[in-house]
Amino acid sequence: NGKRFQVAMHLPQVATSSANAPTRAPKGPGSASKQASNGNAISTPMSGTVVKVNAEAGQTIEAGTVVCIIESMKMENDIVASRSGTLKTVAVQAGDKVQAGALLVEFES
């Protein structure tokens, strides 16, 4: 409506993985890649609905691999791995509702 306003954005770190064929997060303008990790686990940076899970327990993934996609506020957000490793646990499946900070996947030590 012709009004200008300022916004601030917080981008937490996230780690993710993919199943079988690694999916890479999009690069460049419009990329919705999110990262939130504590080192051995990937947590969701936002509340939303898990649309797709690209990882499974026992799978080895590389940093930058899309672990899952979460829909929040009618936007799909890629959750990507911040490190490489083998997944110990995948705690979500497509259709799950998650709260910010919820565990998505956990790496083996």
N, CA, C and O atoms as a Tinker XYZ file with bonds, in Angstrom:
   436  protein
     1  N      0.820000   -1.193000    0.000000    73     2
     2  CA     0.000000    0.000000    0.000000    64     1     3
     3  C      0.862000    1.254000    0.000000    63     2     4     5
     4  O      0.434000    2.299000    0.490000    81     3
     5  N      2.053000    1.163000   -0.536000    73     3     6
     6  CA     2.924000    2.314000   -0.615000    64     5     7
     7  C      3.593000    2.687000    0.690000    63     6     8     9
     8  O      4.228000    3.739000    0.767000    81     7
     9  N      3.473000    1.860000    1.726000    73     7    10
    10  CA     4.103000    2.151000    3.018000    64     9    11
    11  C      5.404000    1.366000    3.133000    63    10    12    13
    12  O      5.467000    0.198000    2.751000    81    11
    13  N      6.420000    2.000000    3.651000    73    11    14
    14  CA     7.711000    1.354000    3.831000    64    13    15
    15  C      7.860000    0.944000    5.295000    63    14    16    17
    16  O      7.476000    1.691000    6.194000    81    15
    17  N      8.423000   -0.255000    5.535000    73    15    18
    18  CA     8.698000   -0.695000    6.886000    64    17    19
    19  C      9.945000   -1.562000    6.889000    63    18    20    21
    20  O     10.321000   -2.123000    5.859000    81    19
    21  N     10.593000   -1.672000    8.055000    73    19    22
    22  CA    11.797000   -2.467000    8.204000    64    21    23
    23  C     11.463000   -3.786000    8.875000    63    22    24    25
    24  O     10.578000   -3.861000    9.728000    81    23
    25  N     12.189000   -4.828000    8.476000    73    23    26
    26  CA    12.047000   -6.125000    9.122000    64    25    27
    27  C     13.433000   -6.653000    9.465000    63    26    28    29
    28  O     14.418000   -6.312000    8.811000    81    27
    29  N     13.497000   -7.474000   10.476000    73    27    30
    30  CA    14.745000   -8.139000   10.864000    64    29    31
    31  C     14.540000   -9.639000   10.677000    63    30    32    33
    32  O     13.447000  -10.155000   10.911000    81    31
    33  N     15.591000  -10.334000   10.256000    73    31    34
    34  CA    15.478000  -11.769000   10.011000    64    33    35
    35  C     16.526000  -12.506000   10.830000    63    34    36    37
    36  O     17.700000  -12.136000   10.828000    81    35
    37  N     16.097000  -13.549000   11.528000    73    35    38
    38  CA    17.000000  -14.403000   12.290000    64    37    39
    39  C     17.148000  -15.703000   11.516000    63    38    40    41
    40  O     16.151000  -16.373000   11.245000    81    39
    41  N     18.375000  -16.074000   11.154000    73    39    42
    42  CA    18.624000  -17.295000   10.403000    64    41    43
    43  C     19.449000  -18.264000   11.240000    63    42    44    45
    44  O     20.678000  -18.203000   11.210000    81    43
    45  N     18.796000  -19.162000   11.993000    73    43    46
    46  CA    19.526000  -20.136000   12.803000    64    45    47
    47  C     20.215000  -21.177000   11.917000    63    46    48    49
    48  O     19.832000  -21.363000   10.762000    81    47
    49  N     21.217000  -21.845000   12.453000    73    47    50
    50  CA    21.910000  -22.892000   11.701000    64    49    51
    51  C     21.105000  -24.175000   11.764000    63    50    52    53
    52  O     20.519000  -24.487000   12.801000    81    51
    53  N     21.067000  -24.953000   10.628000    73    51    54
    54  CA    20.324000  -26.213000   10.536000    64    53    55
    55  C     21.159000  -27.269000    9.839000    63    54    56    57
    56  O     21.970000  -26.957000    8.967000    81    55
    57  N     20.962000  -28.508000   10.224000    73    55    58
    58  CA    21.631000  -29.605000    9.531000    64    57    59
    59  C     20.578000  -30.549000    8.989000    63    58    60    61
    60  O     19.534000  -30.727000    9.617000    81    59
    61  N     20.825000  -31.164000    7.830000    73    59    62
    62  CA    19.868000  -32.087000    7.253000    64    61    63
    63  C     20.539000  -33.151000    6.416000    63    62    64    65
    64  O     21.753000  -33.122000    6.216000    81    63
    65  N     19.744000  -34.096000    5.923000    73    63    66
    66  CA    20.258000  -35.153000    5.052000    64    65    67
    67  C     19.226000  -35.519000    4.015000    63    66    68    69
    68  O     18.117000  -34.986000    4.021000    81    67
    69  N     19.585000  -36.435000    3.114000    73    67    70
    70  CA    18.631000  -36.878000    2.113000    64    69    71
    71  C     18.667000  -38.378000    1.975000    63    70    72    73
    72  O     19.663000  -39.011000    2.326000    81    71
    73  N     17.613000  -38.948000    1.477000    73    71    74
    74  CA    17.552000  -40.393000    1.273000    64    73    75
    75  C     17.961000  -40.727000   -0.142000    63    74    76    77
    76  O     17.751000  -39.944000   -1.068000    81    75
    77  N     18.543000  -41.893000   -0.298000    73    75    78
    78  CA    18.987000  -42.412000   -1.592000    64    77    79
    79  C     19.737000  -41.362000   -2.406000    63    78    80    81
    80  O     20.947000  -41.215000   -2.229000    81    79
    81  N     19.073000  -40.637000   -3.279000    73    79    82
    82  CA    19.733000  -39.618000   -4.099000    64    81    83
    83  C     19.761000  -38.316000   -3.320000    63    82    84    85
    84  O     18.705000  -37.786000   -2.974000    81    83
    85  N     20.949000  -37.787000   -3.033000    73    83    86
    86  CA    21.014000  -36.548000   -2.268000    64    85    87
    87  C     20.358000  -35.394000   -3.009000    63    86    88    89
    88  O     20.593000  -35.186000   -4.199000    81    87
    89  N     19.540000  -34.653000   -2.292000    73    87    90
    90  CA    18.908000  -33.460000   -2.836000    64    89    91
    91  C     19.669000  -32.278000   -2.283000    63    90    92    93
    92  O     19.921000  -32.216000   -1.080000    81    91
    93  N     20.037000  -31.352000   -3.122000    73    91    94
    94  CA    20.786000  -30.183000   -2.673000    64    93    95
    95  C     19.856000  -28.995000   -2.523000    63    94    96    97
    96  O     18.903000  -28.831000   -3.284000    81    95
    97  N     20.146000  -28.178000   -1.540000    73    95    98
    98  CA    19.357000  -26.963000   -1.325000    64    97    99
    99  C     19.576000  -26.019000   -2.495000    63    98   100   101
   100  O     20.690000  -25.927000   -3.011000    81    99
   101  N     18.536000  -25.317000   -2.922000    73    99   102
   102  CA    18.683000  -24.372000   -4.025000    64   101   103
   103  C     19.642000  -23.252000   -3.654000    63   102   104   105
   104  O     19.738000  -22.865000   -2.490000    81   103
   105  N     20.342000  -22.739000   -4.640000    73   103   106
   106  CA    21.279000  -21.629000   -4.439000    64   105   107
   107  C     20.724000  -20.383000   -5.104000    63   106   108   109
   108  O     19.929000  -20.471000   -6.040000    81   107
   109  N     21.142000  -19.231000   -4.622000    73   107   110
   110  CA    20.793000  -17.981000   -5.281000    64   109   111
   111  C     19.539000  -17.351000   -4.729000    63   110   112   113
   112  O     19.016000  -17.784000   -3.702000    81   111
   113  N     19.045000  -16.307000   -5.421000    73   111   114
   114  CA    17.879000  -15.573000   -4.952000    64   113   115
   115  C     16.666000  -16.482000   -4.786000    63   114   116   117
   116  O     16.432000  -17.368000   -5.608000    81   115
   117  N     15.907000  -16.265000   -3.737000    73   115   118
   118  CA    14.689000  -17.030000   -3.509000    64   117   119
   119  C     14.930000  -18.332000   -2.782000    63   118   120   121
   120  O     13.976000  -19.058000   -2.503000    81   119
   121  N     16.174000  -18.654000   -2.465000    73   119   122
   122  CA    16.471000  -19.890000   -1.756000    64   121   123
   123  C     15.879000  -19.830000   -0.357000    63   122   124   125
   124  O     16.088000  -18.857000    0.368000    81   123
   125  N     15.145000  -20.862000    0.024000    73   123   126
   126  CA    14.505000  -20.886000    1.338000    64   125   127
   127  C     15.225000  -21.836000    2.280000    63   126   128   129
   128  O     14.629000  -22.335000    3.234000    81   127
   129  N     16.479000  -22.085000    2.026000    73   127   130
   130  CA    17.252000  -23.026000    2.823000    64   129   131
   131  C     17.415000  -22.522000    4.251000    63   130   132   133
   132  O     17.805000  -21.375000    4.470000    81   131
   133  N     17.115000  -23.381000    5.222000    73   131   134
   134  CA    17.246000  -23.032000    6.634000    64   133   135
   135  C     18.218000  -24.005000    7.274000    63   134   136   137
   136  O     18.330000  -25.152000    6.841000    81   135
   137  N     18.921000  -23.553000    8.304000    73   135   138
   138  CA    19.820000  -24.424000    9.034000    64   137   139
   139  C     19.668000  -24.183000   10.532000    63   138   140   141
   140  O     19.629000  -23.035000   10.975000    81   139
   141  N     19.580000  -25.278000   11.330000    73   139   142
   142  CA    19.518000  -25.197000   12.788000    64   141   143
   143  C     20.039000  -26.492000   13.363000    63   142   144   145
   144  O     19.395000  -27.530000   13.211000    81   143
   145  N     21.174000  -26.465000   14.014000    73   143   146
   146  CA    21.797000  -27.693000   14.472000    64   145   147
   147  C     22.542000  -27.486000   15.763000    63   146   148   149
   148  O     23.019000  -26.384000   16.037000    81   147
   149  N     22.653000  -28.541000   16.570000    73   147   150
   150  CA    23.468000  -28.478000   17.776000    64   149   151
   151  C     24.716000  -29.327000   17.597000    63   150   152   153
   152  O     25.414000  -29.580000   18.578000    81   151
   153  N     25.021000  -29.770000   16.406000    73   151   154
   154  CA    26.186000  -30.605000   16.132000    64   153   155
   155  C     25.799000  -32.030000   15.800000    63   154   156   157
   156  O     26.109000  -32.513000   14.711000    81   155
   157  N     25.123000  -32.720000   16.720000    73   155   158
   158  CA    24.723000  -34.107000   16.487000    64   157   159
   159  C     23.248000  -34.243000   16.145000    63   158   160   161
   160  O     22.766000  -35.357000   15.944000    81   159
   161  N     22.531000  -33.146000   16.075000    73   159   162
   162  CA    21.105000  -33.212000   15.776000    64   161   163
   163  C     20.698000  -32.018000   14.931000    63   162   164   165
   164  O     21.343000  -30.970000   14.953000    81   163
   165  N     19.624000  -32.196000   14.190000    73   163   166
   166  CA    19.036000  -31.107000   13.423000    64   165   167
   167  C     17.647000  -30.873000   13.983000    63   166   168   169
   168  O     16.832000  -31.791000   14.078000    81   167
   169  N     17.395000  -29.633000   14.350000    73   167   170
   170  CA    16.089000  -29.245000   14.886000    64   169   171
   171  C     15.440000  -28.274000   13.919000    63   170   172   173
   172  O     16.125000  -27.607000   13.143000    81   171
   173  N     14.114000  -28.195000   13.965000    73   171   174
   174  CA    13.417000  -27.271000   13.082000    64   173   175
   175  C     13.506000  -25.848000   13.618000    63   174   176   177
   176  O     13.282000  -25.615000   14.806000    81   175
   177  N     13.834000  -24.893000   12.746000    73   175   178
   178  CA    13.929000  -23.507000   13.183000    64   177   179
   179  C     12.576000  -22.812000   13.292000    63   178   180   181
   180  O     12.502000  -21.665000   13.730000    81   179
   181  N     11.503000  -23.501000   12.894000    73   179   182
   182  CA    10.179000  -22.885000   12.871000    64   181   183
   183  C      9.097000  -23.932000   13.113000    63   182   184   185
   184  O      9.342000  -25.130000   12.974000    81   183
   185  N      7.920000  -23.482000   13.469000    73   183   186
   186  CA     6.764000  -24.366000   13.566000    64   185   187
   187  C      6.204000  -24.562000   12.168000    63   186   188   189
   188  O      6.303000  -23.672000   11.324000    81   187
   189  N      5.618000  -25.724000   11.924000    73   187   190
   190  CA     5.020000  -25.970000   10.623000    64   189   191
   191  C      4.661000  -27.425000   10.435000    63   190   192   193
   192  O      4.567000  -28.188000   11.397000    81   191
   193  N      4.460000  -27.805000    9.176000    73   191   194
   194  CA     4.097000  -29.172000    8.812000    64   193   195
   195  C      5.190000  -29.762000    7.943000    63   194   196   197
   196  O      5.639000  -29.134000    6.984000    81   195
   197  N      5.619000  -30.974000    8.280000    73   195   198
   198  CA     6.628000  -31.662000    7.478000    64   197   199
   199  C      5.964000  -32.113000    6.187000    63   198   200   201
   200  O      5.012000  -32.893000    6.212000    81   199
   201  N      6.467000  -31.621000    5.056000    73   199   202
   202  CA     5.895000  -31.944000    3.751000    64   201   203
   203  C      6.571000  -33.169000    3.161000    63   202   204   205
   204  O      5.910000  -34.026000    2.576000    81   203
   205  N      7.900000  -33.254000    3.315000    73   203   206
   206  CA     8.664000  -34.359000    2.722000    64   205   207
   207  C      9.888000  -34.634000    3.581000    63   206   208   209
   208  O     10.516000  -33.712000    4.102000    81   207
   209  N     10.222000  -35.920000    3.723000    73   207   210
   210  CA    11.425000  -36.328000    4.439000    64   209   211
   211  C     12.323000  -37.046000    3.443000    63   210   212   213
   212  O     11.911000  -38.026000    2.822000    81   211
   213  N     13.562000  -36.553000    3.290000    73   211   214
   214  CA    14.511000  -37.125000    2.332000    64   213   215
   215  C     15.600000  -37.924000    3.021000    63   214   216   217
   216  O     16.661000  -38.138000    2.433000    81   215
   217  N     15.376000  -38.371000    4.244000    73   215   218
   218  CA    16.408000  -39.061000    5.015000    64   217   219
   219  C     15.822000  -40.277000    5.702000    63   218   220   221
   220  O     14.616000  -40.365000    5.937000    81   219
   221  N     16.711000  -41.222000    6.021000    73   219   222
   222  CA    16.295000  -42.394000    6.784000    64   221   223
   223  C     17.432000  -42.795000    7.713000    63   222   224   225
   224  O     18.599000  -42.520000    7.433000    81   223
   225  N     17.089000  -43.441000    8.812000    73   223   226
   226  CA    18.087000  -43.872000    9.789000    64   225   227
   227  C     19.097000  -44.790000    9.111000    63   226   228   229
   228  O     18.732000  -45.649000    8.308000    81   227
   229  N     20.379000  -44.596000    9.448000    73   227   230
   230  CA    21.448000  -45.404000    8.879000    64   229   231
   231  C     22.032000  -44.838000    7.598000    63   230   232   233
   232  O     23.047000  -45.334000    7.109000    81   231
   233  N     21.419000  -43.831000    7.061000    73   231   234
   234  CA    21.875000  -43.220000    5.814000    64   233   235
   235  C     23.045000  -42.277000    6.087000    63   234   236   237
   236  O     23.056000  -41.568000    7.093000    81   235
   237  N     24.024000  -42.270000    5.193000    73   235   238
   238  CA    25.145000  -41.338000    5.278000    64   237   239
   239  C     24.844000  -40.170000    4.349000    63   238   240   241
   240  O     24.526000  -40.357000    3.174000    81   239
   241  N     24.950000  -38.956000    4.898000    73   239   242
   242  CA    24.643000  -37.755000    4.121000    64   241   243
   243  C     25.825000  -36.802000    4.130000    63   242   244   245
   244  O     26.731000  -36.924000    4.954000    81   243
   245  N     25.807000  -35.854000    3.207000    73   243   246
   246  CA    26.837000  -34.826000    3.123000    64   245   247
   247  C     26.261000  -33.487000    3.587000    63   246   248   249
   248  O     25.049000  -33.272000    3.552000    81   247
   249  N     27.138000  -32.607000    4.017000    73   247   250
   250  CA    26.718000  -31.256000    4.391000    64   249   251
   251  C     26.046000  -30.601000    3.188000    63   250   252   253
   252  O     26.519000  -30.745000    2.061000    81   251
   253  N     24.958000  -29.891000    3.415000    73   251   254
   254  CA    24.235000  -29.216000    2.342000    64   253   255
   255  C     23.101000  -30.031000    1.748000    63   254   256   257
   256  O     22.352000  -29.533000    0.908000    81   255
   257  N     22.968000  -31.277000    2.175000    73   255   258
   258  CA    21.902000  -32.135000    1.677000    64   257   259
   259  C     20.575000  -31.757000    2.335000    63   258   260   261
   260  O     20.527000  -31.521000    3.542000    81   259
   261  N     19.508000  -31.699000    1.556000    73   259   262
   262  CA    18.182000  -31.393000    2.104000    64   261   263
   263  C     17.679000  -32.616000    2.867000    63   262   264   265
   264  O     17.503000  -33.693000    2.297000    81   263
   265  N     17.447000  -32.427000    4.185000    73   263   266
   266  CA    16.969000  -33.523000    5.031000    64   265   267
   267  C     15.454000  -33.632000    4.936000    63   266   268   269
   268  O     14.908000  -34.726000    4.796000    81   267
   269  N     14.782000  -32.492000    5.013000    73   267   270
   270  CA    13.327000  -32.497000    4.897000    64   269   271
   271  C     12.850000  -31.109000    4.464000    63   270   272   273
   272  O     13.611000  -30.143000    4.431000    81   271
   273  N     11.571000  -31.054000    4.138000    73   271   274
   274  CA    10.946000  -29.797000    3.744000    64   273   275
   275  C      9.799000  -29.543000    4.709000    63   274   276   277
   276  O      8.960000  -30.412000    4.943000    81   275
   277  N      9.778000  -28.333000    5.265000    73   275   278
   278  CA     8.734000  -27.948000    6.222000    64   277   279
   279  C      7.954000  -26.783000    5.645000    63   278   280   281
   280  O      8.533000  -25.797000    5.188000    81   279
   281  N      6.630000  -26.904000    5.670000    73   279   282
   282  CA     5.772000  -25.810000    5.231000    64   281   283
   283  C      5.389000  -24.990000    6.453000    63   282   284   285
   284  O      4.868000  -25.512000    7.438000    81   283
   285  N      5.662000  -23.692000    6.363000    73   283   286
   286  CA     5.329000  -22.777000    7.443000    64   285   287
   287  C      4.833000  -21.480000    6.812000    63   286   288   289
   288  O      5.490000  -20.909000    5.942000    81   287
   289  N      3.696000  -21.034000    7.249000    73   287   290
   290  CA     3.086000  -19.810000    6.730000    64   289   291
   291  C      2.953000  -19.871000    5.204000    63   290   292   293
   292  O      3.235000  -18.896000    4.508000    81   291
   293  N      2.525000  -21.014000    4.702000    73   291   294
   294  CA     2.265000  -21.257000    3.276000    64   293   295
   295  C      3.524000  -21.175000    2.413000    63   294   296   297
   296  O      3.438000  -20.964000    1.203000    81   295
   297  N      4.697000  -21.344000    3.041000    73   295   298
   298  CA     5.952000  -21.363000    2.298000    64   297   299
   299  C      6.695000  -22.652000    2.632000    63   298   300   301
   300  O      6.720000  -23.071000    3.789000    81   299
   301  N      7.302000  -23.283000    1.626000    73   299   302
   302  CA     8.098000  -24.476000    1.853000    64   301   303
   303  C      9.535000  -24.079000    2.147000    63   302   304   305
   304  O     10.124000  -23.268000    1.432000    81   303
   305  N     10.092000  -24.651000    3.196000    73   303   306
   306  CA    11.448000  -24.339000    3.642000    64   305   307
   307  C     12.287000  -25.604000    3.664000    63   306   308   309
   308  O     11.934000  -26.569000    4.342000    81   307
   309  N     13.411000  -25.611000    2.921000    73   307   310
   310  CA    14.332000  -26.743000    2.911000    64   309   311
   311  C     15.158000  -26.711000    4.186000    63   310   312   313
   312  O     15.725000  -25.676000    4.537000    81   311
   313  N     15.227000  -27.838000    4.879000    73   311   314
   314  CA    16.086000  -27.966000    6.047000    64   313   315
   315  C     17.283000  -28.789000    5.588000    63   314   316   317
   316  O     17.130000  -29.938000    5.172000    81   315
   317  N     18.479000  -28.198000    5.663000    73   315   318
   318  CA    19.669000  -28.830000    5.113000    64   317   319
   319  C     20.686000  -29.179000    6.193000    63   318   320   321
   320  O     20.733000  -28.544000    7.247000    81   319
   321  N     21.497000  -30.194000    5.919000    73   319   322
   322  CA    22.526000  -30.639000    6.852000    64   321   323
   323  C     23.681000  -29.654000    6.872000    63   322   324   325
   324  O     24.151000  -29.214000    5.823000    81   323
   325  N     24.132000  -29.312000    8.060000    73   323   326
   326  CA    25.283000  -28.422000    8.185000    64   325   327
   327  C     26.577000  -29.219000    8.260000    63   326   328   329
   328  O     27.665000  -28.645000    8.217000    81   327
   329  N     26.464000  -30.547000    8.374000    73   327   330
   330  CA    27.655000  -31.398000    8.413000    64   329   331
   331  C     27.361000  -32.736000    7.759000    63   330   332   333
   332  O     26.206000  -33.096000    7.531000    81   331
   333  N     28.413000  -33.457000    7.466000    73   331   334
   334  CA    28.285000  -34.799000    6.901000    64   333   335
   335  C     28.259000  -35.811000    8.037000    63   334   336   337
   336  O     28.754000  -35.539000    9.131000    81   335
   337  N     27.685000  -36.974000    7.775000    73   335   338
   338  CA    27.674000  -38.030000    8.780000    64   337   339
   339  C     26.596000  -39.057000    8.513000    63   338   340   341
   340  O     25.846000  -38.957000    7.542000    81   339
   341  N     26.528000  -40.047000    9.390000    73   339   342
   342  CA    25.524000  -41.108000    9.306000    64   341   343
   343  C     24.402000  -40.789000   10.279000    63   342   344   345
   344  O     24.651000  -40.411000   11.424000    81   343
   345  N     23.168000  -40.942000    9.822000    73   343   346
   346  CA    22.013000  -40.627000   10.659000    64   345   347
   347  C     21.676000  -41.779000   11.592000    63   346   348   349
   348  O     21.593000  -42.934000   11.174000    81   347
   349  N     21.485000  -41.450000   12.851000    73   347   350
   350  CA    21.104000  -42.422000   13.873000    64   349   351
   351  C     19.581000  -42.532000   13.946000    63   350   352   353
   352  O     19.030000  -43.628000   14.046000    81   351
   353  N     18.909000  -41.373000   13.895000    73   351   354
   354  CA    17.460000  -41.307000   14.064000    64   353   355
   355  C     16.845000  -40.293000   13.115000    63   354   356   357
   356  O     17.402000  -39.217000   12.895000    81   355
   357  N     15.696000  -40.640000   12.555000    73   355   358
   358  CA    14.865000  -39.680000   11.829000    64   357   359
   359  C     13.563000  -39.635000   12.625000    63   358   360   361
   360  O     12.812000  -40.610000   12.655000    81   359
   361  N     13.301000  -38.496000   13.269000    73   359   362
   362  CA    12.212000  -38.385000   14.235000    64   361   363
   363  C     10.883000  -37.917000   13.656000    63   362   364   365
   364  O      9.892000  -37.855000   14.383000    81   363
   365  N     10.833000  -37.587000   12.365000    73   363   366
   366  CA     9.597000  -37.083000   11.771000    64   365   367
   367  C      9.264000  -37.833000   10.494000    63   366   368   369
   368  O     10.103000  -38.519000    9.909000    81   367
   369  N      8.021000  -37.681000   10.083000    73   367   370
   370  CA     7.589000  -38.221000    8.799000    64   369   371
   371  C      6.648000  -37.209000    8.151000    63   370   372   373
   372  O      6.129000  -36.317000    8.821000    81   371
   373  N      6.436000  -37.352000    6.859000    73   371   374
   374  CA     5.563000  -36.428000    6.129000    64   373   375
   375  C      4.205000  -36.340000    6.815000    63   374   376   377
   376  O      3.624000  -37.355000    7.197000    81   375
   377  N      3.708000  -35.119000    6.967000    73   375   378
   378  CA     2.403000  -34.891000    7.590000    64   377   379
   379  C      2.483000  -34.507000    9.059000    63   378   380   381
   380  O      1.507000  -34.011000    9.622000    81   379
   381  N      3.646000  -34.733000    9.693000    73   379   382
   382  CA     3.803000  -34.381000   11.108000    64   381   383
   383  C      3.769000  -32.864000   11.291000    63   382   384   385
   384  O      4.309000  -32.122000   10.471000    81   383
   385  N      3.137000  -32.415000   12.359000    73   383   386
   386  CA     3.167000  -31.010000   12.768000    64   385   387
   387  C      4.316000  -30.883000   13.756000    63   386   388   389
   388  O      4.429000  -31.691000   14.678000    81   387
   389  N      5.178000  -29.871000   13.576000    73   387   390
   390  CA     6.331000  -29.684000   14.458000    64   389   391
   391  C      6.346000  -28.263000   15.014000    63   390   392   393
   392  O      5.878000  -27.322000   14.373000    81   391
   393  N      6.884000  -28.133000   16.199000    73   391   394
   394  CA     7.077000  -26.835000   16.841000    64   393   395
   395  C      8.532000  -26.425000   16.659000    63   394   396   397
   396  O      9.393000  -27.284000   16.470000    81   395
   397  N      8.817000  -25.149000   16.713000    73   395   398
   398  CA    10.187000  -24.657000   16.605000    64   397   399
   399  C     11.055000  -25.356000   17.644000    63   398   400   401
   400  O     10.675000  -25.460000   18.810000    81   399
   401  N     12.214000  -25.832000   17.221000    73   399   402
   402  CA    13.142000  -26.523000   18.126000    64   401   403
   403  C     12.946000  -28.023000   18.190000    63   402   404   405
   404  O     13.726000  -28.714000   18.845000    81   403
   405  N     11.918000  -28.551000   17.522000    73   403   406
   406  CA    11.659000  -29.997000   17.563000    64   405   407
   407  C     12.768000  -30.750000   16.822000    63   406   408   409
   408  O     13.271000  -30.280000   15.802000    81   407
   409  N     13.143000  -31.917000   17.340000    73   407   410
   410  CA    14.156000  -32.769000   16.723000    64   409   411
   411  C     13.654000  -33.307000   15.398000    63   410   412   413
   412  O     12.546000  -33.838000   15.315000    81   411
   413  N     14.475000  -33.170000   14.352000    73   411   414
   414  CA    14.147000  -33.728000   13.040000    64   413   415
   415  C     14.965000  -34.987000   12.809000    63   414   416   417
   416  O     14.406000  -36.057000   12.568000    81   415
   417  N     16.291000  -34.865000   12.881000    73   415   418
   418  CA    17.181000  -36.009000   12.710000    64   417   419
   419  C     18.339000  -35.895000   13.690000    63   418   420   421
   420  O     18.677000  -34.806000   14.152000    81   419
   421  N     18.943000  -37.045000   14.001000    73   419   422
   422  CA    20.086000  -37.090000   14.902000    64   421   423
   423  C     21.189000  -37.891000   14.238000    63   422   424   425
   424  O     20.937000  -38.949000   13.662000    81   423
   425  N     22.423000  -37.382000   14.320000    73   423   426
   426  CA    23.582000  -38.059000   13.762000    64   425   427
   427  C     24.181000  -39.031000   14.775000    63   426   428   429
   428  O     24.031000  -38.847000   15.983000    81   427
   429  N     24.860000  -40.067000   14.277000    73   427   430
   430  CA    25.659000  -40.917000   15.143000    64   429   431
   431  C     26.853000  -40.088000   15.567000    63   430   432   433
   432  O     27.258000  -39.181000   14.840000    81   431
   433  N     27.413000  -40.370000   16.701000    73   431   434
   434  CA    28.543000  -39.569000   17.209000    64   433   435
   435  C     29.696000  -39.619000   16.336000    63   434   436
   436  O     30.719000  -39.000000   16.629000    81   435
